[in-house]
Amino acid sequence: MHDIRAIRENPDAFDAAMARRNLSGVSSEVLSLDEARRSAILAAETAQSDQKKAAKEVGAAKGRGDEAEFERLRALVSAKKDEVGAMQAEAKAKDEALNELLMGLPNLPYADIPDGADEDDNVEIRTWGEPRKLNFEAKEHFDIEGIKPGMDFEMAAKLSGSRFMVLKGAVTRVHRALAQFMIDTHVDEHGLTEAWTPVLVREEMMVGTGQLPKFGEDSYQTTNGWWLVPTAEVPLTNTVNGEVVDEVSLPHRYVAHTQCFRSEAGSAGRDTAGILRQHQFEKVEMVSIVHPDESEAEHARMTRCAEAILEKLELPYRTVVLCTGDTGFGARRTHDIEVWVPGQKNFREISSISTCGDFQARRMNGRFKPADGSKPQFVHTLNGSGLAVGRALIAVLENGQQADGSVELPAVLHSYLGGKTRVTAEGELA
């Protein structure tokens, strides 16, 4: 959410930043509504002051025995009461309208973010590893002979419909091993605090991180008003919702492995084969809550945490900075990490690491108390996948596939699989 005072003080700069998001002339609408809101508040306060003044005069007239004046003033107080109520209702409506408008505006991109329309305009920062040269035609994960017994799409469709998966046997163990390996690495080597969080949250938590009100169709809501989390970003970031933490406690660095739920409302017809894009999936999510002076360094650190997981898994990847047209609603800068998937002969996103500045903190009123005793300030928040477990599974299976239909597994997973090193062409761990 945006600071209305900053928009008042420099509307041209605000419009210039919004123009990079393909939104024009935003400040005029915001400031017009802000002026109407402030006028309505002032009118309501003035009317209420007149009401209080008249109420005092009623008592004085009664004390003097001036019945005519008493009746006149009493009628005036009654009329003022109705007037004040109407004005307060108007002021509240204007305030809610301004809040709704600001809630629907995306975050401002940093000045160094490349301009662009979509993912084709993203800029590569670096690459790691070389795609393995195969002497056979690479298959997608669901077509690898040894993996077919472990992915039951017909059963998933029977149970739940399209874009769900049932994993079995060896594939399930590899999937679980990946999540455990990621969590252990982030905790033991990257210094993150592991958390276990609810996957059902209150509506205001979704508002706090920016999924609501604008993107409600992308998530699932229960009949009693809870929302299923799209990622653990929602509960982890909202740990500072309405809180004022001590500066010395910062940074807060969390990691959580959770089920995630997305309706994929805007992706009809995309990536329908296999497990790339599902309604229910697992992610290991990183969230950092930091002092504003540290958010840029923290973004670079979190990017390296995610990249390190892929390097340990020996998976080639590239890291890109998203252009303005591809950057998410709540982010000021996003790094996407894209892993090589031989079956598609392409790089596919496996992690997005975003720095949001104080955008989410303003929505959830998350602040810190400076050590020097000055007034509380908004924290900065960051989030990123570390990694998407299902997509990591795809990459491991496709990059490790062999000509005979078996899959060689990364060395870092062997200890999580009881010393097993491969999935055989018959679908067993060996």
N, C-alpha and C positions, 0 to 999 in steps of 0.2 A: 504494500500500500504506500501511497506517496504522501509526502509532507506538504500540506496545503500552504504552509508559510513559504516553503521554497518555491512553489509555483507562483505565489503572489509576487515574490521578490524578483524572480527572473523567468517570466513566462516564455520569453523567446528561446532561452536555453532548453526549457522543458519541451517546447514544440519541436525544436530541432532534433532532440533525442527521440521523441515520439515519431517524427517523420522517418527515422531510420527503421522504425517498426511498421512503416506503411500506414501511420495514423496522422492525419493532418488537422491543424487548427484546434487541437484538443483543449488548450489552455483557455480559450475564449468561453467554451461551454462550462468548464470547471469554474472559472472566475465569476461568470454570470450567475451560476447557481450558488456559489459561495457568497456573493454580494446579497442575493435575495435571502439566503439563510441568515446572514448577519443582520439584515434589516428587520426580518421577522422576529429574531431574538430580541433586538433592541426595542421593537414596538411592544412585544409581550412584557418585557421588563419594565418599560415606562408605564404601561397600563396597570401592571401589578403594583407599582409604586403609588400610582394615583388611587388605586383601590385601598391600599393600606392607609393612605392619608385620609381618605374619606371615611374609613372605618373609625379612625380616631376621633374625627369631628362628630360622628354620630353619638358617641359617648358624651362628648362635651355638650351637645345640644340637649341631650336627655337630662344632663345634670343641671342645665340652666332652666329646664322646664319649657323649652321652646318646642312644642309638639309639632308645629308646622315644619320647622327646620329639620327636626328629627325625622319626620316622615319623608321629607324630600331627600335627605342624605341617605336614609336607609334604602330608598328606591334606587338611588345612584349607586350605592355599594352593590346591590343585587345585579344591576345592569352591568357594572364593571366586572363582577365575578364572571358573568357569561362571556363578556368581551375578552377577559384575560384567558379563559379556557379555550376560546376559539383561536386566539393568537398563539397560545402555547402549542396547540395542536398543529397550527400551520408551521410554526418554527420547527417542531419535531419532524414534520413531514419533509420540510426543506433539508433538514440535517440528514435524514435517512436517504433522501434522494442524492445528496452530495456523496455520502458514504458509499452508496451503491455504485455511483459513477466511478469513484476512485478505486473501488474494489475490482472493477472490471477492466482497469487499465494495466497493461503489462509493465514489468520492471524496465528501467532505463539501461540500455547496453553501455558498457564501458567504451570510452572513445577509441580504444585500439581494436575493437571487434570489427572484423571485415564486413562491409556492406554486401548484401546479397539477397536473393529471393528464396532459395531453398538449399537442400543438401548439396547440390552441384556446385554451390559457391563456397562451401566450407574449405578451410585452408589446412593442409597437412603441416603438422609441427615436426614430427619425427616418425621413424619406423624402427622396428626391432625384428630381427630374425629373417630368415629366408624361407619362403614356401618350399616344402619338400618336393623334389622332382620324382614323379611317379612313372613307372613303366607300364602302367595300366590306367584305364579311365576311372577317375575318382567318382565315387557314388555319394549321394546325399545320405545322411545318417540313417534314415528309415529304410534305405535300400541295401545297407550293408548286411551281408548274409548272417553274420554272427549277432547282429543287433535286432533283426526282425523278431525273434522269439520274445524279446524283452519290451517291445512296444506294441501294445494292443489298442489300436485305434477303433476297431469295431466295438470292443467292450466299452471304451470311453464314450463312444457315440450312443450306445445303448443306455448307459448310466446317466449321462448328462447332456449329450448333444455334441455339436461340433466345437472344435477348439478346446478340447480337454484331452488328457492323456492318462493311460494306465501303464505304469512301468512294472516290469516283473524281473525277478531273478538277478542276473549279473548286472544288467543295466541299472537297476534300482540301487544296487550296492555302490556302483561307480558314482551315481548321482549323489548319494548320501556322503560318500567319501569326499567328493568335491566340496560340499558345503562345510564339512568338518575341517578340511584342510584350509579353506579360506578363513574361517573363524579363528583357528589356531594361529595362523600366520599374522592376522591383524592384531590379535591380542598379544602374542609372544614377541613379535618382531616390530610391530608398528605402534604399539603402546595404546591401542584402543581399549575401551572398557566394554566388555560384552554385556548386552542387555537382552532381556526376554520381555516382549511387549504384547499388549492385546492387538488383535487384528480387527476388532470392532471398536470404533471410536465415536464420540459425540460429533454432531454436526459442526460445532464451533471449532473443533480441531481440524477438520477439513478446510474450513474457512481460513484458519490461521496459516496453513501452508500453501494456500492458493488453489486447491482443487475445487473449492466452491467460492462463490456461487456460479462461476462462469463455466465450469467443466463437469457439472453434475452428471451428464449423460455418459461420461467415461468411467463412472464407478457404479458400485452396487449399494443400494440402501435397503435395510431390513424394514419390516412392517412396523417396528416400534421406534424407528428413527435413527438407529445406529447406521454407520457406514462401514463397509469392508475396506480395509486400507489398500491403496494401490501399491504402496511400498511402506517399509518401516520408517521412511522419512517423516510420515505424519505423526506417529506417537513419539518418536525420538526428538524431533524438533520441538514439539509441543510440551516437552518437559519444562520449558521456561515460559509457557503460556501464563501470563498474569503474574510472573515472578520478578523479583528484583534480587539478583544473585550478587555476591561479593566479587569485585574485580579479581581478587587474588585466587578465586576458584576457577577462573578461566585459564585455558580452554577446557570445554567439556567435549570429549571425543568418544563417540559410541559406535558400536557395531552390533548388528542384530541379524539373525537368520530367521526369516518369517515366510509364511505363505503370503502371496500377494494376489489381488483380484482386480481385473480390469475388464470393462465391457468391450473394449476395442471398437467403440462406436464409430470412429472415423477411419477404420481400416478395412472396410468390407472388400473382400476379394484379394487382400494382400497376404502373402506368406501363409496360405492355408494348408500347405503340405507339411507334415512333420510336426515338430514341437517348437518351432521358432517363435510363433505368436499365439499365446494361449490366454484363456480367460482366468485360469488359476495356475500360478507358477511360484517358484521360490527364488528369493534373492537374498544375498548377503549385502546389507545396506550400511554405509558409513554416514554418520552425521557429526558435524563439528559446530559448536557454538563458541564464538571467539570474540575477543576485543576487536573493535573496528580496525585498529592499526595492524592486526595480524591476519586479516582475511585473505589478502593476496598471497602471502607466503603459505597459508594453510591450503589454499586451492592447489598450489603447486605440489605440496606435500601429499594431499589426498590423491592427486593424479598419479603420483609415483607409487602410492600404496596399491592402487588398482593395477598399474602396469607391472608391478613386481609379482603379482599373482600369475599373470600370463607368462612372464619370463620363467618362473619356477615350473610352470606347466609345459614349457618349451613350445609355446604357441606363437607364431609370428603375428604381429599386430602393427597397426599404425594409429597415431593419435592426431586428432584434428581439432581445431577451434571452430566452433559453429559460427556461421555468419548471422547477421541480424534477422534474416528471414527464417532461420531454422532454430534460433535460440528459444527455449521454452519461456512460458509466460512469466515465471517468477525469477528467472535467472538474469544476472548481469553479464556473466561469461560462463560458457560451458565448453568443457573438453569432452569429446566423444572418443572412446577407445574402440577400435574396430578390429576384430580378430579375423584371421584368414580362415575361410571355410572352403576346402577344396571341392566339395560337391557342387557348390555354386560358382566356383572359380572367382571368388569375390571376397572383399572384406565386409563383415557385418558388425553392427554395433553390439557391444557386449557390456559397455559401461558408459554412463554419462556422469560427469562430475561438475557440479554447478556451484558457483558462489552467488549468493542472493543479496549481499549487502544487508541493509536493515529492512528490506522489503517485507519479509515474513515477520520479523520482530515487531514492526509497527502493527501488523494485522493482529498479532497475538499479544501485544503489549509485553514483550519480553525484554527486560532491561538489566543492567548491572549498576552497582553502586561503586563509583570510583574510590580508590584508596585515599585520595586527597580530601574526601568529604564533600565534593561538589555534587550537583544534582545528578540523579540517575540518567544514564544514556542507554540507547537501544543497542543490543548485541548485534553481531553479524552472524548469519547462519549459512552453512554449506551442507551439501549432501551429494552422495555419489554411490554408484553400485560397486561392490567390491568382491564378487561380481554377480551377474545374473546366472544362477546355477544351471538352469536349463540350457541356456546358450553356451555356457562353458562345456556342458556335456556334449552338445553338438560338435563343438570345436575339437574336443578331445577325441571323440569317436571318428570324425572325418579325417583329422590330421594323423591319427594313428592307424588308419585302415591299411590292410595288407591285401595283396592280390588274391589270396585264398579265402577272403571274407572274414578273417580274424582281425582283431584290433590290438595293437601294442599300446599299453597305457603308460603315462608319464611316471618317471621314477618317484616323484614326490608323493604319489598316491599309493605306492606299493605297501607301505606300512599300515595304511588305513584299510587295506584289503587283505590283511592276514598274510602278506608276502606274495600274493598273487600279482602277476605282471601283465596279464593279457586276457582278452575275451576271445574264446576260440570261435571257429567258424560254426560250431554247433550251439553257441550262445552260453557257454559256461566259463567261469573264471578259472584260470590255470596259472 
